[in-house]
């Protein structure tokens, strides 16, 4: 009986893999996902200069799109004779909201794009007008920082992230997510007006503005800096850690303070997770 069950499972797995392979071959014969759905993809990318394809496979694409709600992706998947599109927010105060659409694979792609855009805009509008205290909290949080403070914080987070010399594309997504959380775009003109040399000849300029943060803001900055340490993985983590300690020392946060802040944050997170 056990052998028969194993044979059945293997049969369905092989059938699934064969079906996926045939689907990939079919899409490739039609020019690939980028060609077959070029009008839909082009429309989505045209919504904002920051929108871009981050993953391209034989039967699916991922487009990272600009959003104030958090780190946001649109997943476009070939599903037999249908096209499945998912809109997903990975890092958000709104518990990872998602939207999903099913289209006929040869349907009007401009109509698809318009429907997706309208649904996302309506969702964002509902979030903006909702009484959810988390939505108001994030707005209040962002307004506590001046634009110059936001730019200085992001400059340090970028410097920390790339201090190990590793320029992984995924790091840019993490940076943009942090920027959206604090309420500033990474291509904001304010960055162009800032002097070069964050750790060199103009370090005093950056330290002076960083020290205008209050204690709570400094602790939030500490937590975000810790995320930048962890995001790069174990390779060269000591370089990123030393960079963070150097920055924190300039704002009166010692290594012991740093550890205590992270421990406190983890304890709060675990408590909130348990309450859910």
Phi, psi and omega in degrees: 000318180295321179294319179297317179298318180297318180297319179297316180298314180299320179301313182290326177295313180296321178297318179296314180296321179295318179298318178296320180296314180298321178296316179297320178296317180299314180295320179298321178295335179268008177105357183092167182301320184295327179274313184300320183246033185298325180292318178295312181297316179299321179295316180295316180295329182288348181296328183204141180301337181277346180294137182199155176283128180250335178221134177225115179237179185294331182229012174202159178225151173237127178244121175277126183239151180289134179202143177280352184276341181146194179288113193237134178231149168248122180258124180246116188235129171284124184230084187058241180268008180245165174241123178257130179237129179236138175249120188228135176250114187275324181235106187206156173280004186249027175057048173052064179295152180219148171231150183218141178228148174239127180232155169290136189301332181254022177289172179291113186289330177292322176294322177301310183299319180296319179295316179299313181298315181297319180294319179294316179297321178293321177298313180297322179296318179296322178295317183295323184266356182289161179267008179306118182298337179292323179295316178293325180299315183293325177294316179296320180299313181297323183287347178286343180258141170282162180298324179295319177298318179300317182294320179295315179301313181294324178298318178292318180297322177295315180298319179295314183301319184259010182294340180272001178078007181260115186254059178293140179301328181296334180295323180297324178295321179294319178297315180295325177296317178295321180296319179295323181296320181274345174094045177211146177271145182290347177253020179299138181303339181300330180293329181291335182274355182272142181290153177281160175094060184295329179248009186239240190294335182250023183298326180298324180298314182292317181296320181301313181288323179299327180281358173278351176291144174280178186298317181297320179293322177295322179292321176297317178300321178298316180297317180294323178297322178297321178299321181292330175294312186288328189295330183281001180081189185282337183293125179059025181296331180295328179292315179294322180295315179298323179296317179297315181298323178298316179293314183296325178299332180283347179243018174081021178248112182281175178297321177296318177300316181302311181298317181295320179297316180293318178297318179297318179297317179296322179294319178296316180300315181295323179294315179296321180296320180293324180291332177290000000 
